[in-house]
């Protein structure tokens, strides 16, 4: 009787674990059906775009990290007249310390028939970690005051919360995404490309860069947004006699590229809290021996997982997704860099471009490239999780059509607008949450715990538990059933 009971228990555990493994790899296509109405840009005179009062008041204020380790910020803004507005005053908040003045140069540009305002970029360095600073732009009646908080000192168990937004645009759906994010506890934004969608308009209407800058100022003036360039930032338009790629973007949105030895503002790296964040450019050369290839090769060697255990990649075009919109456009970069992502144990790769949300399992395709035929991505616990967050709400609308049936590498996918939150807890665990707009600011439509590749490594094979079961359960004896280390191990795994 005891022998039969033991065998029955063993069989049930085998059955449970088999389906547990199957469910872990089963993909989910959300059954949620979002409204089918088109996304429409807010009008130029929308309250969301209203300029500040005063003839020459600073506007479109935004900050980003200004160095490699978080001791500096780049503060940027636009003024309609150059006058004296290239002056920035900052100080530690509420400690009575003296104010510091920084004088900044201004630049402007033309694009087709549009002429920009005066764009100021100020590098403010020598800041203390984990401190609140106030800053004032301009003087007299035109002055405006803001504040920001510097990140904690680098360390392996430093908790930090990132928002992740992509393909935002400036529609009513964009506004909902933005409002939901600003109501969250995000401390900085990882922006995965496609900003204003000004190129959607005739002659790439530059006013739509201005409206977008004013639209996002309620967040960007107070916390850093880490910028990634997308295809809508290229704006290469020979028909308009505009042949300088990324011209408006590079004039408006500075990045700390030199601090990470990059030769281009379009690819760079920063370290913040417990994360090492690498930004890549999908639309710059990345083949062997190109500047971006050489830089990434060297930057990955600089990563110190004892200080920043979380290694995160931002790139606009997804390397893995199953949406028919832009399907496999990232295959060239995947083929070039995936072996490096495995070698250096990248934890997560965040992208935009496809206007939907999708999260993959940990997968790789390094034996044979998918374009050669007869090969599909395989589960690989040493690979990153790939997450597409191109669902900010832009005027092009949602990408609703997916590859069917759902590929095995796809864990969850849904064509809805929203944003993601990456909540790093410590060196071993981070919590990824995706918020669907239609559910309100506190509702989570998808969530996933990411285990760190270095400090919480997982077994390289997905089928080890079943191999152990097949080989070992026949050897169980009833007399040691309750004390069996294997049985305890399987029960714990269950």
C-alpha positions in Angstrom: 0.0 0.0 0.0 2.8 2.4 0.9 4.6 1.5 -2.2 1.6 2.2 -4.3 1.0 5.5 -2.5 4.6 6.5 -3.1 4.4 5.7 -6.8 1.1 7.6 -7.1 2.7 10.6 -5.4 5.7 10.4 -7.7 3.5 10.2 -10.8 1.4 13.2 -9.7 4.6 15.2 -9.2 5.9 14.2 -12.6 2.6 15.2 -14.2 2.5 18.6 -12.3 6.1 19.5 -13.2 5.6 18.5 -16.8 2.7 20.9 -17.1 4.5 23.5 -15.1 7.3 23.5 -17.6 4.8 23.6 -20.5 2.9 26.5 -19.0 6.1 28.5 -18.4 6.8 28.4 -22.1 3.2 28.8 -23.3 2.7 32.2 -24.9 -0.3 34.4 -24.2 -2.0 36.6 -26.8 -4.2 38.9 -24.8 -7.9 38.6 -25.5 -8.4 42.2 -24.6 -10.0 44.2 -27.5 -9.2 47.9 -27.4 -11.5 50.5 -29.1 -10.8 50.7 -32.8 -11.0 54.4 -33.2 -8.0 56.2 -34.7 -5.5 58.1 -32.6 -5.7 61.8 -33.3 -3.1 64.5 -32.5 -4.1 67.1 -30.1 -4.6 70.5 -31.8 -1.8 73.1 -31.6 -3.8 75.2 -29.2 -4.3 72.3 -26.8 -3.8 73.1 -23.1 -1.2 70.3 -23.0 0.9 72.5 -25.4 0.4 75.8 -23.8 3.6 77.8 -23.5 4.5 79.4 -20.2 3.5 83.0 -19.6 6.0 85.7 -20.4 7.3 86.8 -23.8 10.6 84.9 -23.5 10.0 82.4 -20.7 12.1 79.2 -20.9 10.1 76.3 -22.3 10.4 72.7 -23.3 12.6 72.1 -20.3 14.2 68.6 -20.0 17.0 67.0 -18.2 19.1 63.9 -18.8 22.0 62.3 -17.1 25.1 64.3 -17.9 28.0 61.9 -17.1 28.8 58.2 -16.7 27.9 57.7 -13.0 25.2 60.2 -12.1 27.2 63.1 -10.7 26.0 65.5 -13.5 22.9 66.4 -15.5 22.4 68.1 -18.8 19.6 70.7 -18.5 18.1 71.8 -21.8 15.4 74.4 -22.7 14.2 76.6 -25.6 13.6 80.4 -25.6 12.1 82.4 -28.4 14.8 85.1 -28.1 18.4 84.6 -27.1 18.6 87.6 -24.8 20.0 86.7 -21.4 18.3 83.3 -21.1 21.5 81.3 -21.3 21.9 81.6 -17.5 21.1 78.7 -15.2 21.2 79.0 -11.4 21.2 75.9 -9.2 21.7 75.0 -5.6 21.0 72.2 -3.1 17.4 72.4 -2.0 16.6 73.6 1.5 20.1 73.7 3.0 20.9 77.4 2.6 23.9 76.8 0.4 25.0 79.4 -2.1 23.6 79.4 -5.6 25.8 78.6 -8.6 25.5 80.3 -11.9 26.2 78.5 -15.2 26.3 80.4 -18.5 25.3 78.3 -21.5 25.6 78.8 -25.2 22.6 78.6 -27.4 22.1 77.1 -30.9 19.2 77.0 -33.4 18.5 75.3 -36.7 16.3 75.5 -39.7 14.5 72.7 -41.4 12.7 73.4 -44.6 10.6 76.5 -43.9 10.8 76.1 -40.1 13.3 78.0 -37.9 13.7 76.8 -34.3 13.9 78.9 -31.2 17.2 79.2 -29.2 18.1 75.8 -27.8 20.2 75.8 -24.6 22.2 72.9 -23.2 23.9 73.3 -19.8 26.1 70.6 -18.2 25.9 70.8 -14.4 28.5 68.6 -12.8 30.0 67.9 -9.4 26.6 67.0 -7.9 26.2 64.8 -4.8 24.4 61.5 -5.1 20.9 61.1 -3.6 20.3 64.8 -3.2 17.6 67.3 -4.1 18.6 70.3 -6.2 16.6 73.3 -7.4 17.4 75.2 -10.5 16.2 78.4 -12.1 16.3 79.4 -15.8 16.5 83.0 -16.9 16.2 86.1 -14.8 13.6 88.6 -13.7 10.0 88.2 -14.7 10.8 85.5 -17.3 12.6 83.2 -14.8 11.2 79.7 -14.0 12.2 77.4 -11.2 12.3 73.6 -11.1 13.9 70.8 -9.1 15.4 67.3 -9.6 16.8 64.5 -7.5 20.2 62.9 -8.2 20.4 59.1 -8.2 21.7 57.1 -5.3 25.4 56.1 -5.2 26.2 53.2 -7.4 25.9 49.8 -5.7 24.7 46.3 -6.3 21.7 46.4 -4.0 20.5 49.9 -4.8 16.8 49.9 -5.5 15.6 52.1 -8.4 12.5 52.5 -10.5 12.6 53.2 -14.2 9.7 54.1 -16.5 9.8 52.7 -20.0 8.0 54.6 -22.8 8.3 54.4 -26.5 6.7 55.9 -29.7 4.7 58.4 -27.6 3.8 61.1 -30.1 1.2 63.8 -29.1 -2.3 62.3 -29.5 -5.0 62.1 -26.9 -3.8 58.5 -26.3 -0.3 59.9 -25.8 -1.7 62.2 -23.2 -3.3 59.3 -21.3 0.0 57.3 -21.4 1.9 60.4 -20.1 -0.6 61.1 -17.3 -0.5 57.5 -16.2 3.3 57.5 -16.1 3.5 60.7 -14.2 1.2 59.3 -11.5 3.6 56.4 -11.0 6.6 56.1 -8.8 9.1 56.2 -11.7 12.4 58.0 -11.0 13.7 58.2 -14.5 12.5 57.2 -18.0 14.2 54.9 -20.4 12.8 56.2 -23.7 13.1 53.8 -26.6 12.7 56.1 -29.5 10.2 57.9 -31.8 9.5 61.2 -30.0 7.3 63.9 -31.6 6.3 62.4 -35.0 6.8 65.9 -36.5 7.8 64.1 -39.7 4.2 62.9 -40.1 3.3 66.5 -41.2 4.0 68.3 -44.5 7.6 69.7 -44.5 8.1 67.9 -41.2 6.4 70.6 -39.3 8.9 71.8 -36.7 6.2 73.3 -34.6 5.3 69.8 -33.6 8.8 69.5 -32.0 7.9 72.5 -29.9 4.5 71.2 -28.9 6.0 67.9 -27.9 8.7 69.5 -25.8 6.0 71.5 -23.9 3.8 68.4 -23.6 6.4 66.3 -21.8 7.9 69.1 -19.7 5.8 68.3 -16.5 8.0 65.2 -16.3 11.2 65.9 -18.2 11.9 69.1 -16.2 12.0 67.1 -13.0 13.5 63.7 -13.8 15.9 62.5 -16.4 14.7 60.9 -19.6 17.4 58.7 -21.2 17.0 59.1 -25.0 17.1 56.5 -27.8 16.7 57.7 -31.4 14.1 56.0 -33.6 13.2 56.0 -37.3 11.0 59.1 -36.9 14.1 61.1 -35.7 16.0 60.4 -38.9 14.2 63.1 -41.0 16.4 62.6 -44.0 14.5 64.5 -46.7 16.3 65.3 -49.9 13.0 66.5 -51.4 13.2 69.3 -48.8 16.9 69.8 -49.3 17.4 68.3 -45.8 20.1 65.7 -46.0 21.5 65.7 -42.5 20.1 62.7 -40.6 18.7 63.2 -37.1 19.1 67.0 -37.5 16.2 68.2 -35.2 16.7 65.5 -32.7 20.5 66.1 -32.3 19.9 69.9 -31.9 17.2 69.4 -29.3 18.1 66.3 -27.2 21.6 66.1 -25.8 23.1 62.9 -24.5 26.3 62.3 -22.4 27.9 60.2 -25.1 31.5 61.5 -24.6 31.4 60.3 -21.0 31.3 56.7 -22.2 33.9 57.2 -24.9 31.3 57.2 -27.7 31.9 59.2 -30.9 28.2 59.8 -31.5 25.3 61.1 -29.4 23.2 58.2 -30.9 24.9 55.4 -28.9 26.2 55.8 -25.4 26.1 54.3 -21.9 25.4 55.4 -18.4 25.4 53.8 -14.9 22.6 54.7 -12.6 21.9 53.2 -9.2 22.4 49.4 -9.8 22.0 49.4 -13.6 24.4 49.7 -16.5 22.3 51.0 -19.4 23.6 50.8 -23.0 21.8 52.8 -25.7 22.2 51.6 -29.3 21.2 53.2 -32.6 19.2 51.0 -35.0 19.7 53.4 -37.8 23.4 53.9 -37.7 26.0 51.5 -39.1 26.6 48.6 -36.7 28.4 46.1 -38.8 31.9 44.8 -37.9 34.5 47.5 -37.5 32.0 50.4 -37.7 32.3 53.0 -34.9 29.2 51.7 -33.1 30.4 48.1 -33.3 33.8 49.0 -31.9 32.3 51.1 -29.2 29.9 48.4 -28.0 32.7 45.8 -28.1 34.7 48.0 -25.7 31.8 49.1 -23.5 30.6 45.6 -22.7 34.1 44.9 -21.4 33.8 47.9 -19.0 30.7 46.5 -17.3 31.3 45.7 -13.7 28.5 43.5 -12.4 29.8 43.8 -8.8 28.9 47.5 -8.9 26.0 47.6 -11.4 24.6 44.0 -11.6 21.8 44.9 -14.0 22.8 45.2 -17.7 20.1 46.7 -19.8 20.1 47.5 -23.6 17.9 50.1 -25.2 17.4 50.0 -29.0 14.5 51.2 -31.0 13.9 48.3 -33.4 13.0 45.0 -31.6 15.4 42.1 -32.1 12.6 39.7 -31.2 8.9 40.2 -31.6 6.0 38.6 -33.4 4.1 41.7 -34.6 3.6 41.9 -38.4 4.4 45.6 -38.2 8.2 45.9 -38.8 8.6 42.1 -38.4 12.3 41.0 -38.3 13.5 44.5 -39.1 16.0 44.1 -36.2 17.4 40.8 -37.6 20.6 42.4 -38.8 21.5 43.8 -35.4 20.4 40.6 -33.7 22.7 38.6 -35.9 25.6 41.0 -35.2 25.3 41.4 -31.5 23.3 38.5 -30.0 26.4 36.4 -29.2 27.8 39.4 -27.2 24.5 39.7 -25.3 24.8 36.0 -24.3 28.5 36.3 -23.5 28.0 39.3 -21.2 24.7 38.0 -19.8 22.5 41.0 -20.7 19.4 40.9 -18.5 16.9 42.7 -20.7 16.6 44.5 -24.0 13.9 47.2 -24.3 12.6 48.4 -27.7 9.8 50.3 -29.4 8.9 50.7 -33.1 6.1 48.1 -33.2 3.1 49.9 -31.8 2.1 47.3 -29.3 3.4 45.5 -26.2 5.2 42.2 -26.2 7.5 40.3 -23.8 9.5 37.2 -24.8 10.8 34.3 -22.9 14.6 34.1 -22.6 15.5 33.0 -26.1 18.5 32.9 -28.5 19.2 32.0 -32.1 22.9 31.7 -32.3 23.2 28.3 -33.9 21.8 29.4 -37.2 20.2 32.7 -38.2 16.5 32.8 -38.7 16.8 34.2 -42.2 18.5 31.0 -43.4 15.4 29.0 -42.9 14.7 25.8 -40.9 15.7 27.4 -37.6 13.7 29.1 -34.9 14.7 30.8 -31.7 15.2 28.4 -28.8 14.6 28.8 -25.1 17.9 29.8 -23.5 18.0 30.8 -19.8 21.3 32.6 -20.4 19.7 35.0 -22.9 18.0 38.4 -22.2 14.3 39.0 -21.9 13.2 41.1 -24.9 10.4 43.6 -24.3 8.7 45.8 -26.9 7.1 48.9 -25.5 6.2 50.8 -28.7 2.7 51.5 -27.4 2.9 55.2 -26.3 0.0 56.3 -28.4 1.2 58.1 -31.5 -0.8 59.2 -34.5 0.0 56.1 -36.6 -2.1 54.0 -34.3 -1.8 50.5 -32.9 -0.1 47.5 -34.7 -2.9 45.0 -34.2 -1.8 42.1 -36.4 0.4 39.4 -35.0 2.1 36.3 -36.5 -0.2 33.3 -36.0 0.1 30.9 -34.3 2.0 32.7 -31.5 5.7 31.7 -31.7 7.1 29.8 -28.8 9.5 32.6 -28.0 6.7 35.0 -27.3 5.4 35.0 -23.7 2.8 37.8 -23.7 1.6 40.2 -26.4 -1.2 42.7 -26.6 -2.0 45.6 -29.0 -2.9 48.3 -26.6 -1.5 51.6 -25.5 0.5 51.9 -22.3 3.8 52.1 -20.5 6.1 49.9 -18.5 7.8 50.1 -15.1 11.0 48.3 -14.3 11.3 48.2 -10.5 14.8 47.0 -9.5 14.7 45.6 -6.0 18.2 44.4 -5.4 21.1 42.6 -7.2 19.0 39.5 -7.8 15.4 40.5 -8.7 13.6 43.2 -10.7 9.9 43.5 -11.3 8.6 44.4 -14.8 5.1 45.7 -15.0 3.2 46.8 -18.1 0.2 49.2 -17.5 -2.5 49.2 -20.1 -4.0 52.6 -20.5 -7.6 51.6 -20.6 -7.4 49.9 -17.2 -6.4 53.1 -15.4 -3.1 54.1 -13.7 -2.9 51.3 -11.1 -3.9 48.3 -13.2 -1.2 46.0 -14.4 -1.9 44.0 -17.5 1.3 42.0 -17.6 4.0 41.5 -15.0 7.2 39.4 -14.7 10.0 38.9 -12.2 13.4 39.1 -13.9 16.2 37.2 -12.2 19.6 38.7 -12.6 21.9 36.8 -14.9 25.0 37.1 -12.7 23.7 37.1 -9.2 20.7 34.8 -9.7 21.8 32.5 -12.5 19.4 29.9 -13.8 20.1 26.5 -15.3 21.0 26.6 -19.0 18.6 23.9 -20.0 14.8 24.3 -19.8 14.2 20.5 -19.7 16.4 19.5 -16.7 13.5 18.9 -14.4 11.9 16.4 -16.8 15.2 14.6 -17.4 15.7 14.2 -13.7 12.1 12.9 -13.3 12.4 10.4 -16.1 15.7 9.0 -14.8 15.2 9.1 -11.1 11.6 8.5 -10.2 11.8 4.8 -11.1 14.6 4.5 -8.5 12.5 5.8 -5.6 11.8 3.4 -2.8 8.9 3.7 -0.5 11.0 3.3 2.6 12.9 6.5 1.8 10.0 8.3 0.0 9.4 10.9 2.6 13.1 11.6 3.3 14.2 11.6 -0.3 16.4 14.6 -1.2 15.2 14.2 -4.8 11.6 14.2 -3.7 12.1 17.3 -1.6 13.9 19.0 -4.5 11.0 18.2 -6.8 8.4 19.4 -4.3 10.4 22.6 -3.9 10.6 23.0 -7.6 6.9 22.6 -7.9 
